[in-house]
Each structure stands twice: as structure tokens, then as C-alpha cells.
Amino acid sequence: MTGAVSRRDVLEAGAAAPLVGMALADGAQAQETGPAKLPENGITVPIATRINGRAVKLEVDARASLLDTLRERLALTGAKKGCDHGQCGACTVHIDGRRVASCLTMAAKANGREVTTIEGIADGEALHPMQQAFIDHDALQCGYCTPGQIMAAIACVREGHATSRDQIREYLSGNICRCGAYVGIVAAVEQAAAQMKEA
């Protein structure tokens, strides 16, 4: 039937839209970020960092986690609060290119460093190869863990640990998918690893 829409078309459109929208919407909010109103009453420290390529200066509670600062102060909600104990990987971001559990990382530790979140990996409206590979392999179901999975997967490839399925499973073992999309996730990492080597 001419003009028929397949299940794959619907899934791709549905999965890509929030990824792109999230990047654009949150990126736009991050551009306007300046010294935001301080919601905490504790001891504060000034930090100057770069987040997704943009300079950010903030006064943060010395006890604040990077995850809470990203989500609550900067409206970068891509990194998810899962277990809040560094055990599920949903909050994975990069600091100076290395993956970290942002729930266990103090915001003050980002001072003078480069932070990259899921909102910062797309090139405009063009998805990162890892984002596209997750869509291609249906590697997301509810999607809650997906930002952390993608950030960990990118680091896994960059660190040279995506040369076999066993190695990919081992290096992504700290990222939990409650839906059990692991087969698709491993396939996505294999696809993106090849593309990232070519880039």
C-alpha cells in the first residue's frame, strides 16, 4: 500500500523526536544560564566550568551533587536520577571525556573542567552515531536509562572497550536497563563503534 507507515517508521520518529527536542530545548535553556538564584542555604563555592561547550559560572552549595546541579539549576534533565547511589548508571555524564556517575560527583569538582551531558552530543539536529544506533536497534523501551546508557556507550568506544560483545557487556555492566533491552544496546554499540572509528 502506497504511503503506508511501518511500525519501524513510527518507532524511529517517536524515539528521535524527544532526543532531538531534548537537546534543542535544554541547549536553549543552558545558553541563558548565568548566575542563577541560589536555592541552598549551606556553604557555597563558586565554580566556573564548561557544560556542553558553553561557559557556565555558578555559586553552588558545597554539598550539591553534579546531577542535582545539572537538573535543578541548569534545567539539563537528560541525566536521570535513578538509584542516587551510583549503582544504576542512569545519571552518567562525561567530565573531561571520562564517564562519571553524576549523582556521586560533587558539583564543585566540575570547576575548571569540561562537562558533557546527553544534551551536548548531537551536532545540531544530527544525532550522534550512538543515538542513531540506539534507534536503529530498538535499544530503548521506556527510555529512562537511555541517556546514561548512551553516555557510557560513547565512553566505552572511546576507551577502546567495544571490540567484542563480551567486552561491551562488561564495560556497560554498571548501567542497568529495567526493560531488559540489553541485546539491542550491545548491537547499537557495535554499530556506532564502527562509525565512530571512521569519523
Accessible surface in RSA format (square Angstrom, percent):
REM  Atomic radii and reference values for relative SASA: ProtOr
REM  Chains: A
REM  Algorithm: Lee & Richards
REM  Probe-radius: 1.40
REM  Slices: 20
REM RES _ NUM      All-atoms   Total-Side   Main-Chain    Non-polar    All polar
REM                ABS   REL    ABS   REL    ABS   REL    ABS   REL    ABS   REL
RES MET A   1   204.57 105.9 129.38  85.6  75.19 179.0 104.05  88.5 100.52 133.2
RES THR A   2   143.45 102.0 112.07 113.6  31.37  74.8  83.45 112.1  60.00  90.7
RES GLY A   3    70.73  87.2   0.00   N/A  70.73  87.2  40.83 112.0  29.90  67.0
RES ALA A   4    57.65  53.0  30.40  46.9  27.25  62.0  34.98  49.3  22.67  60.1
RES VAL A   5   105.86  69.7  75.57  68.4  30.29  73.0  75.79  65.9  30.07  81.6
RES SER A   6    55.03  46.5  44.65  59.6  10.38  23.9  50.26 107.0   4.77   6.7
RES ARG A   7   177.20  74.4 162.76  83.0  14.44  34.4  77.68 106.2  99.52  60.3
RES ARG A   8   108.78  45.7 105.43  53.7   3.36   8.0  51.91  70.9  56.88  34.5
RES ASP A   9    69.77  48.9  63.76  63.5   6.01  14.2  18.33  43.1  51.45  51.3
RES VAL A  10    90.44  59.5  85.26  77.2   5.17  12.5  88.95  77.3   1.49   4.0
RES LEU A  11    69.48  38.7  65.50  46.9   3.98  10.0  67.73  47.6   1.75   4.7
RES GLU A  12    56.94  32.7  55.96  42.3   0.98   2.3  13.49  26.1  43.45  35.5
RES ALA A  13    65.79  60.5  52.54  81.1  13.25  30.2  62.35  87.8   3.44   9.1
RES GLY A  14    45.40  56.0   0.00   N/A  45.40  56.0  37.34 102.5   8.06  18.1
RES ALA A  15    17.59  16.2  10.13  15.6   7.46  17.0  15.52  21.9   2.07   5.5
RES ALA A  16    26.46  24.3  26.46  40.8   0.00   0.0  26.46  37.3   0.00   0.0
RES ALA A  17    63.34  58.2  48.82  75.3  14.51  33.0  57.65  81.2   5.69  15.1
RES PRO A  18    78.60  57.3  66.78  60.9  11.82  42.9  77.70  64.2   0.89   5.6
RES LEU A  19    11.78   6.6  11.18   8.0   0.60   1.5  11.18   7.9   0.60   1.6
RES VAL A  20    30.07  19.8  29.45  26.7   0.62   1.5  30.07  26.1   0.00   0.0
RES GLY A  21    32.91  40.6   0.00   N/A  32.91  40.6  31.73  87.1   1.18   2.6
RES MET A  22    39.29  20.3  30.09  19.9   9.19  21.9  24.57  20.9  14.71  19.5
RES ALA A  23     9.82   9.0   5.16   8.0   4.66  10.6   5.35   7.5   4.46  11.8
RES LEU A  24    85.40  47.6  77.95  55.8   7.44  18.7  80.82  56.8   4.57  12.3
RES ALA A  25    54.96  50.5  44.31  68.4  10.65  24.2  53.81  75.8   1.15   3.0
RES ASP A  26    11.66   8.2  11.66  11.6   0.00   0.0   0.04   0.1  11.62  11.6
RES GLY A  27    21.29  26.3   0.00   N/A  21.29  26.3  21.29  58.4   0.00   0.0
RES ALA A  28    49.36  45.4  46.51  71.8   2.85   6.5  47.38  66.7   1.97   5.2
RES GLN A  29    88.23  49.3  80.94  59.2   7.29  17.3  30.34  64.6  57.88  43.9
RES ALA A  30    10.14   9.3   7.18  11.1   2.95   6.7   7.18  10.1   2.95   7.8
RES GLN A  31   104.40  58.4  75.03  54.8  29.36  69.9  12.42  26.4  91.97  69.8
RES GLU A  32   150.43  86.4 116.39  88.1  34.04  81.1  50.27  97.2 100.17  81.8
RES THR A  33    30.66  21.8   7.40   7.5  23.26  55.4   9.55  12.8  21.11  31.9
RES GLY A  34    30.31  37.4   0.00   N/A  30.31  37.4  24.27  66.6   6.04  13.5
RES PRO A  35   121.50  88.5  95.06  86.7  26.43  96.1  95.69  79.0  25.81 160.4
RES ALA A  36    41.84  38.5  21.93  33.8  19.91  45.3  31.31  44.1  10.53  27.9
RES LYS A  37   190.15  92.8 165.52 101.6  24.63  58.6 119.46 107.5  70.69  75.3
RES LEU A  38    58.78  32.7  38.45  27.5  20.34  51.1  38.45  27.0  20.34  54.7
RES PRO A  39    87.59  63.8  51.50  46.9  36.09 131.2  62.10  51.3  25.49 158.4
RES GLU A  40    46.94  26.9  36.65  27.7  10.29  24.5  28.63  55.4  18.31  14.9
RES ASN A  41   155.63 107.3 117.77 113.8  37.86  91.2  39.48  95.0 116.14 112.3
RES GLY A  42    26.35  32.5   0.00   N/A  26.35  32.5  15.92  43.7  10.42  23.3
RES ILE A  43   142.49  81.1 132.43  98.7  10.07  24.3 138.77  99.9   3.72  10.1
RES THR A  44    41.59  29.6  23.27  23.6  18.32  43.7   4.68   6.3  36.91  55.8
RES VAL A  45    45.27  29.8  45.27  41.0   0.00   0.0  45.27  39.3   0.00   0.0
RES PRO A  46    97.59  71.1  87.57  79.8  10.02  36.4  87.70  72.4   9.89  61.5
RES ILE A  47     9.07   5.2   4.61   3.4   4.46  10.7   6.83   4.9   2.24   6.1
RES ALA A  48    46.43  42.7  42.39  65.4   4.04   9.2  43.23  60.9   3.21   8.5
RES THR A  49     7.28   5.2   0.55   0.6   6.72  16.0   4.16   5.6   3.12   4.7
RES ARG A  50   112.10  47.1 111.96  57.1   0.14   0.3  44.81  61.2  67.29  40.8
RES ILE A  51     5.84   3.3   5.01   3.7   0.83   2.0   5.01   3.6   0.83   2.3
RES ASN A  52    37.73  26.0  12.91  12.5  24.81  59.7  16.71  40.2  21.01  20.3
RES GLY A  53    37.57  46.3   0.00   N/A  37.57  46.3  24.03  65.9  13.55  30.3
RES ARG A  54   107.06  44.9 103.56  52.8   3.50   8.3  21.49  29.4  85.57  51.9
RES ALA A  55    75.42  69.3  51.78  79.9  23.64  53.8  52.06  73.3  23.35  61.9
RES VAL A  56     6.22   4.1   3.71   3.4   2.51   6.0   5.48   4.8   0.74   2.0
RES LYS A  57   143.56  70.0 139.22  85.4   4.34  10.3  82.46  74.2  61.09  65.1
RES LEU A  58     6.35   3.5   0.45   0.3   5.90  14.8   4.08   2.9   2.28   6.1
RES GLU A  59    70.58  40.5  68.11  51.5   2.47   5.9  30.75  59.5  39.83  32.5
RES VAL A  60     0.28   0.2   0.28   0.2   0.00   0.0   0.28   0.2   0.00   0.0
RES ASP A  61     4.27   3.0   3.79   3.8   0.48   1.1   1.90   4.5   2.37   2.4
RES ALA A  62    37.97  34.9  27.03  41.7  10.94  24.9  27.03  38.1  10.94  29.0
RES ARG A  63   168.64  70.8 150.46  76.7  18.18  43.3  78.37 107.1  90.27  54.7
RES ALA A  64    14.37  13.2   5.18   8.0   9.20  20.9  14.05  19.8   0.32   0.9
RES SER A  65    16.24  13.7  14.16  18.9   2.08   4.8  13.10  27.9   3.14   4.4
RES LEU A  66     2.81   1.6   2.81   2.0   0.00   0.0   2.81   2.0   0.00   0.0
RES LEU A  67     0.26   0.1   0.26   0.2   0.00   0.0   0.26   0.2   0.00   0.0
RES ASP A  68    39.25  27.5  38.67  38.5   0.57   1.4   8.50  20.0  30.75  30.7
RES THR A  69     4.52   3.2   3.14   3.2   1.38   3.3   3.39   4.6   1.13   1.7
RES LEU A  70     0.31   0.2   0.31   0.2   0.00   0.0   0.31   0.2   0.00   0.0
RES ARG A  71    70.44  29.6  61.52  31.4   8.92  21.2   3.99   5.5  66.45  40.3
RES GLU A  72   130.27  74.8  94.35  71.4  35.92  85.5  40.64  78.6  89.62  73.2
RES ARG A  73    26.15  11.0   8.00   4.1  18.15  43.2   9.57  13.1  16.58  10.0
RES LEU A  74     5.06   2.8   2.12   1.5   2.94   7.4   4.07   2.9   0.99   2.7
RES ALA A  75    38.31  35.2  34.92  53.9   3.39   7.7  37.11  52.3   1.19   3.2
RES LEU A  76     1.60   0.9   0.68   0.5   0.92   2.3   0.68   0.5   0.92   2.5
RES THR A  77    54.80  39.0  54.79  55.5   0.01   0.0  34.94  46.9  19.85  30.0
RES GLY A  78     0.00   0.0   0.00   N/A   0.00   0.0   0.00   0.0   0.00   0.0
RES ALA A  79     3.04   2.8   1.34   2.1   1.70   3.9   2.76   3.9   0.28   0.7
RES LYS A  80    41.29  20.1  41.29  25.3   0.00   0.0  26.22  23.6  15.07  16.1
RES LYS A  81    75.12  36.6  64.29  39.4  10.84  25.8  42.59  38.3  32.53  34.7
RES GLY A  82    31.91  39.4   0.00   N/A  31.91  39.4   5.32  14.6  26.59  59.6
RES CYS A  83    42.11  31.9  22.22  24.8  19.89  46.7  31.50  79.8  10.61  11.4
RES ASP A  84    63.65  44.6  50.28  50.0  13.37  31.6  10.88  25.6  52.77  52.6
RES HIS A  85   127.30  69.6 114.57  79.6  12.73  32.6  80.51  83.0  46.78  54.4
RES GLY A  86    30.47  37.6   0.00   N/A  30.47  37.6   1.49   4.1  28.99  64.9
RES GLN A  87   133.14  74.4 114.96  84.0  18.18  43.3  37.43  79.7  95.71  72.6
RES CYS A  88     9.25   7.0   8.68   9.7   0.57   1.3   5.72  14.5   3.53   3.8
RES GLY A  89     8.87  10.9   0.00   N/A   8.87  10.9   7.13  19.6   1.74   3.9
RES ALA A  90     1.08   1.0   0.43   0.7   0.65   1.5   1.07   1.5   0.01   0.0
RES CYS A  91     5.26   4.0   5.18   5.8   0.08   0.2   1.15   2.9   4.11   4.4
RES THR A  92    10.04   7.1   8.48   8.6   1.56   3.7   2.74   3.7   7.30  11.0
RES VAL A  93     0.30   0.2   0.30   0.3   0.00   0.0   0.30   0.3   0.00   0.0
RES HIS A  94     2.67   1.5   2.67   1.9   0.00   0.0   0.86   0.9   1.82   2.1
RES ILE A  95     3.83   2.2   2.84   2.1   1.00   2.4   2.84   2.0   1.00   2.7
RES ASP A  96    77.04  54.0  49.94  49.7  27.10  64.1  31.38  73.9  45.66  45.5
RES GLY A  97    39.47  48.7   0.00   N/A  39.47  48.7  24.15  66.3  15.33  34.3
RES ARG A  98   175.21  73.6 175.17  89.3   0.04   0.1  52.67  72.0 122.53  74.3
RES ARG A  99    62.54  26.3  45.92  23.4  16.62  39.6  28.42  38.8  34.12  20.7
RES VAL A 100    39.41  25.9  30.67  27.8   8.74  21.0  39.40  34.2   0.01   0.0
RES ALA A 101    30.38  27.9  20.32  31.4  10.06  22.9  20.80  29.3   9.58  25.4
RES SER A 102     0.00   0.0   0.00   0.0   0.00   0.0   0.00   0.0   0.00   0.0
RES CYS A 103    14.96  11.3   2.02   2.3  12.94  30.4   0.61   1.5  14.35  15.5
RES LEU A 104   114.88  64.0  84.44  60.4  30.44  76.5  89.63  62.9  25.25  67.9
RES THR A 105    13.48   9.6  10.57  10.7   2.91   6.9   5.12   6.9   8.37  12.6
RES MET A 106    81.56  42.2  80.82  53.5   0.74   1.8  55.39  47.1  26.17  34.7
RES ALA A 107     0.18   0.2   0.18   0.3   0.00   0.0   0.18   0.3   0.00   0.0
RES ALA A 108    35.60  32.7  26.77  41.3   8.83  20.1  27.05  38.1   8.55  22.7
RES LYS A 109   127.37  62.1 113.88  69.9  13.48  32.1  66.20  59.6  61.16  65.1
RES ALA A 110     0.56   0.5   0.56   0.9   0.00   0.0   0.56   0.8   0.00   0.0
RES ASN A 111    76.84  53.0  63.74  61.6  13.10  31.6   7.13  17.2  69.71  67.4
RES GLY A 112    68.66  84.7   0.00   N/A  68.66  84.7  36.06  99.0  32.60  73.0
RES ARG A 113    80.70  33.9  74.22  37.8   6.49  15.4  28.08  38.4  52.63  31.9
RES GLU A 114    61.17  35.1  59.35  44.9   1.82   4.3  35.64  68.9  25.52  20.8
RES VAL A 115     0.00   0.0   0.00   0.0   0.00   0.0   0.00   0.0   0.00   0.0
RES THR A 116    31.25  22.2  31.25  31.7   0.00   0.0  14.58  19.6  16.67  25.2
RES THR A 117     0.87   0.6   0.87   0.9   0.00   0.0   0.87   1.2   0.00   0.0
RES ILE A 118     2.88   1.6   1.14   0.8   1.74   4.2   1.14   0.8   1.74   4.7
RES GLU A 119    11.65   6.7   0.38   0.3  11.27  26.8   0.51   1.0  11.14   9.1
RES GLY A 120    30.90  38.1   0.00   N/A  30.90  38.1   7.08  19.4  23.83  53.4
RES ILE A 121    24.88  14.2   7.63   5.7  17.25  41.6  12.53   9.0  12.35  33.5
RES ALA A 122    20.67  19.0   2.30   3.6  18.37  41.8   2.32   3.3  18.35  48.6
RES ASP A 123   119.03  83.4 108.28 107.8  10.75  25.4  32.33  76.1  86.70  86.5
RES GLY A 124    50.02  61.7   0.00   N/A  50.02  61.7  36.96 101.4  13.06  29.3
RES GLU A 125   130.36  74.8 111.87  84.6  18.48  44.0  33.94  65.6  96.42  78.7
RES ALA A 126    60.73  55.8  49.09  75.8  11.64  26.5  58.13  81.9   2.61   6.9
RES LEU A 127    31.10  17.3  10.07   7.2  21.04  52.9  10.07   7.1  21.04  56.6
RES HIS A 128    23.92  13.1  20.31  14.1   3.62   9.3  17.02  17.5   6.90   8.0
RES PRO A 129    43.22  31.5  38.71  35.3   4.51  16.4  43.22  35.7   0.00   0.0
RES MET A 130     0.00   0.0   0.00   0.0   0.00   0.0   0.00   0.0   0.00   0.0
RES GLN A 131     0.64   0.4   0.64   0.5   0.00   0.0   0.00   0.0   0.64   0.5
RES GLN A 132    70.36  39.3  70.36  51.4   0.00   0.0  31.95  68.0  38.41  29.1
RES ALA A 133     0.00   0.0   0.00   0.0   0.00   0.0   0.00   0.0   0.00   0.0
RES PHE A 134     0.19   0.1   0.19   0.1   0.00   0.0   0.19   0.1   0.00   0.0
RES ILE A 135     5.90   3.4   3.67   2.7   2.23   5.4   4.47   3.2   1.43   3.9
RES ASP A 136    43.00  30.1  34.27  34.1   8.73  20.6  14.56  34.3  28.44  28.4
RES HIS A 137    63.27  34.6  48.75  33.9  14.52  37.1  41.42  42.7  21.85  25.4
RES ASP A 138    62.18  43.6  51.47  51.2  10.72  25.3  27.13  63.8  35.06  35.0
RES ALA A 139     2.75   2.5   0.00   0.0   2.75   6.3   0.00   0.0   2.75   7.3
RES LEU A 140    40.67  22.7  24.37  17.4  16.30  41.0  27.13  19.0  13.55  36.5
RES GLN A 141   113.89  63.7  78.71  57.5  35.17  83.7  34.34  73.1  79.55  60.3
RES CYS A 142    92.75  70.2  50.62  56.5  42.13  99.0  44.46 112.6  48.30  52.1
RES GLY A 143    20.92  25.8   0.00   N/A  20.92  25.8  10.76  29.5  10.16  22.7
RES TYR A 144    86.38  40.3  82.49  46.9   3.89  10.1  70.33  52.9  16.04  19.8
RES CYS A 145    12.28   9.3  11.67  13.0   0.61   1.4   3.29   8.3   8.99   9.7
RES THR A 146     3.69   2.6   3.40   3.4   0.30   0.7   2.88   3.9   0.81   1.2
RES PRO A 147     6.96   5.1   6.94   6.3   0.02   0.1   6.96   5.7   0.00   0.0
RES GLY A 148     0.20   0.2   0.00   N/A   0.20   0.2   0.12   0.3   0.08   0.2
RES GLN A 149     1.99   1.1   1.99   1.5   0.00   0.0   0.54   1.2   1.45   1.1
RES ILE A 150     0.00   0.0   0.00   0.0   0.00   0.0   0.00   0.0   0.00   0.0
RES MET A 151     0.57   0.3   0.57   0.4   0.00   0.0   0.57   0.5   0.00   0.0
RES ALA A 152     0.74   0.7   0.74   1.1   0.00   0.0   0.74   1.0   0.00   0.0
RES ALA A 153     0.00   0.0   0.00   0.0   0.00   0.0   0.00   0.0   0.00   0.0
RES ILE A 154     0.79   0.5   0.79   0.6   0.00   0.0   0.79   0.6   0.00   0.0
RES ALA A 155     0.39   0.4   0.08   0.1   0.31   0.7   0.39   0.5   0.00   0.0
RES CYS A 156     0.00   0.0   0.00   0.0   0.00   0.0   0.00   0.0   0.00   0.0
RES VAL A 157    17.50  11.5   7.31   6.6  10.19  24.6   7.34   6.4  10.16  27.6
RES ARG A 158   147.00  61.7 109.56  55.9  37.43  89.1  48.67  66.5  98.33  59.6
RES GLU A 159    76.64  44.0  48.52  36.7  28.12  66.9  41.49  80.2  35.15  28.7
RES GLY A 160    45.27  55.8   0.00   N/A  45.27  55.8  31.89  87.5  13.38  30.0
RES HIS A 161    42.77  23.4  42.77  29.7   0.00   0.0  26.50  27.3  16.27  18.9
RES ALA A 162    14.75  13.6   3.40   5.2  11.35  25.8   3.97   5.6  10.78  28.6
RES THR A 163    99.85  71.0  64.56  65.4  35.29  84.1  58.87  79.1  40.98  62.0
RES SER A 164    52.91  44.7  44.43  59.3   8.48  19.5  44.33  94.4   8.58  12.0
RES ARG A 165   109.40  45.9 105.65  53.9   3.75   8.9  34.32  46.9  75.09  45.5
RES ASP A 166   106.04  74.3  98.74  98.3   7.30  17.3  32.97  77.6  73.07  72.9
RES GLN A 167    55.40  31.0  50.16  36.7   5.24  12.5  14.38  30.6  41.01  31.1
RES ILE A 168     0.04   0.0   0.04   0.0   0.00   0.0   0.04   0.0   0.00   0.0
RES ARG A 169   121.47  51.0 111.72  57.0   9.75  23.2  57.75  78.9  63.72  38.6
RES GLU A 170   116.50  66.9 107.37  81.2   9.13  21.7  33.15  64.1  83.35  68.0
RES TYR A 171    85.75  40.0  73.93  42.1  11.82  30.8  41.56  31.2  44.18  54.5
RES LEU A 172    11.52   6.4   8.10   5.8   3.42   8.6   8.51   6.0   3.01   8.1
RES SER A 173    75.62  63.9  51.77  69.1  23.85  54.9  39.52  84.2  36.09  50.6
RES GLY A 174    46.11  56.9   0.00   N/A  46.11  56.9  37.11 101.8   9.00  20.2
RES ASN A 175    11.39   7.9   9.86   9.5   1.52   3.7   0.83   2.0  10.56  10.2
RES ILE A 176    71.03  40.4  70.57  52.6   0.46   1.1  70.57  50.8   0.46   1.2
RES CYS A 177    10.26   7.8   4.24   4.7   6.01  14.1   0.00   0.0  10.26  11.1
RES ARG A 178   142.57  59.9 101.95  52.0  40.62  96.7  70.81  96.8  71.76  43.5
RES CYS A 179    49.89  37.7  20.12  22.4  29.78  70.0  10.70  27.1  39.19  42.3
RES GLY A 180    45.70  56.4   0.00   N/A  45.70  56.4  20.62  56.6  25.08  56.2
RES ALA A 181     6.66   6.1   0.74   1.1   5.92  13.5   6.66   9.4   0.00   0.0
RES TYR A 182    96.82  45.2  96.66  55.0   0.16   0.4  87.55  65.8   9.28  11.4
RES VAL A 183   122.33  80.5 117.30 106.2   5.03  12.1 121.98 106.0   0.34   0.9
RES GLY A 184    12.72  15.7   0.00   N/A  12.72  15.7   8.69  23.8   4.03   9.0
RES ILE A 185     3.60   2.0   3.60   2.7   0.00   0.0   3.60   2.6   0.00   0.0
RES VAL A 186     8.49   5.6   8.49   7.7   0.00   0.0   8.49   7.4   0.00   0.0
RES ALA A 187    17.21  15.8  15.31  23.6   1.90   4.3  15.62  22.0   1.59   4.2
RES ALA A 188     0.00   0.0   0.00   0.0   0.00   0.0   0.00   0.0   0.00   0.0
RES VAL A 189     0.00   0.0   0.00   0.0   0.00   0.0   0.00   0.0   0.00   0.0
RES GLU A 190    61.86  35.5  51.83  39.2  10.03  23.9  23.78  46.0  38.09  31.1
RES GLN A 191    47.57  26.6  36.15  26.4  11.41  27.2  28.90  61.5  18.67  14.2
RES ALA A 192     0.00   0.0   0.00   0.0   0.00   0.0   0.00   0.0   0.00   0.0
RES ALA A 193     4.82   4.4   4.82   7.4   0.00   0.0   4.82   6.8   0.00   0.0
RES ALA A 194    53.23  48.9  46.90  72.4   6.33  14.4  51.75  72.9   1.49   3.9
RES GLN A 195    72.93  40.8  68.72  50.2   4.21  10.0  25.69  54.7  47.25  35.8
RES MET A 196    33.14  17.2  17.39  11.5  15.75  37.5  18.78  16.0  14.36  19.0
RES LYS A 197   154.05  75.2 119.86  73.5  34.18  81.4  88.56  79.7  65.48  69.8
RES GLU A 198   147.48  84.7 109.07  82.5  38.42  91.5  49.52  95.8  97.96  80.0
RES ALA A 199   114.99 105.7  47.04  72.6  67.96 154.6  86.59 121.9  28.40  75.2
END  Absolute sums over single chains surface
CHAIN  1 A    10018.8       7549.3       2469.6       5523.9       4495.0
END  Absolute sums over all chains
TOTAL         10018.8       7549.3       2469.6       5523.9       4495.0
